[in-house]
Amino acid sequence: MSKLVARFVKDESGATAIEYGLIAALIALAILVGAGAVGNSLSTKFNKIATSLNEAN
């Protein structure tokens, strides 16, 4: 029984999997925030272009 407990305490594979999961979640969050910012910027630019074209007519 003590060997089983000692092996469980030394096993770090679960902790590594959790760390990789957290890293993947942070990367996904950064991509979402970045894509949202780019989308808002593009929307503003296209709205300015549309306004300029409408005023030219």
CORRA-V124296 format. One record per helix or strand of 2 or more residues. SS is the DSSP state (@ for helix, = for strand). FROM is the first residue (numbers start at 1). LEN is the number of residues. If there is no record, write none. Layout:
SS	FROM	LEN
SS	FROM	LEN
This chain:
@	2	9
@	13	44
